[in-house]
Amino acid sequence: MKIRIAIIVACLGISLLGIRLFASGKPGNVKGDLKGSEPGFAVVELFTSEGCSSCPAADQLISRVQKESDGRPVYILAYHVDYWNRLGWKDPFSSAAYSHRQDLYANWLNASLYTPQAVVNGAVEFVGSDENRLRNALSTALGKPGKESVLLSHVTLDRDQVEISYHADGNIANTSLLVSLVQKTAVSKVLKGENGGRTLSHVQIVRDLETIDLNGKKDGTTTLKIPEGINADGYEIIAFLQNNRTGEITAAGKADLKPATGHENNPYYSNTDTRKLNVSNKEWKKILPAELYATAREQATERPFTGKYWNADAKGTYYCAVCGNELFRSDAKFASTCGWPSFFAPTRKNSVAYREDHSYGMDRKEVICARCDSHLGHIFDDGPAPSHQRYCMNSISLDFRPDKIISARN
């Protein structure tokens, strides 16, 4: 009974705090604007509920952070607890398992139970709508290099479940792997309770969570249940390593619900993970097709006018065929007579890197993937405006994902 009363009082106080934070519209002296590349990662766990009137402000905050963090090692998980359901509205995303997870943090961090409550990397907790605290915690976490790693592969969707293979590396003694099925967005019309009459928007909703005590075992598989009739594009898998004694999260990663075709045997391939890879050519040779290995790792060049993308004009995004890193948009592609796909700029400045190339008696600038250091092609100063540069790429070093076409109906 005391716990319930404390929760209600805490929620009311948090609601007032949330009003003060957002009324000014000024974040103050906040570290970290979520730009640039970092050596670390951040797992943000938000404990929330449709039955709590102070939670929508936190939901809106993590929605903004999610958009700002696109393509960066920030992993957001929203757990809808079930203890607010008694006040007249049953949160459709709630689960007793998520309330239990919040109980674990109360013990690990010697913290109270309340909503909205945010926890970053299992190490620090605060009010989920406190933007200053959240951004400072993100900045600290992203600046701290990780020593462990977790890779997801063979993500297979089969009717009512998804099967995932995983590999953990580093010191995993007394460590569990947590694998979650995350629904990216949802909208609910709340009819009763503290938010009665409101339409609430949610992001990164945890729909299933599996905890695996690794017991020192680095490789394995697990399955997650999936809701009926889901659109796979609206879901993703987020996994992380957590110390069983302290609750500290030591590594994290994510994967699309449907893996990219042809990369099922490549545990390093991801269109979302931008962390630097350090993989030997010996390892890449085991993973990559021979022709791709020759070009990407041994700097071979495909013959002009033979690659599949040299004259392609479809709208979409080009990724590194070795690691999945986003490289170019079709908007930057232009018709060239050289016989190789040509672009005037990458999607991000840090998508690619450069090396001097003096092979074959020529002085050229080689373009490599900034994530995996694979050879892509060369850059020349004879391209169109606005950059006047020509990124002359090998088709085999690229993957292409077409834009989705959304049709509107009256």
PyMOL commands that set and color helices and strands:
alter all, ss='L'
color gray80, all
select helices_A, chain A and resi 2-24+55-68+85-87+96-108+131-142+232-234+281-287+290-298+330-332+349-351+359-361+395-397
alter helices_A, ss='H'
color red, helices_A
select strands_A, chain A and resi 42-48+74-80+117-120+124-127+149-158+161-169+175-189+199-213+219-225+235-243+249-256+316-320+326-329+333-334+342-343+352-357+364-369+375-380+390-393+398-402
alter strands_A, ss='S'
color yellow, strands_A
deselect
rebuild
show_as cartoon
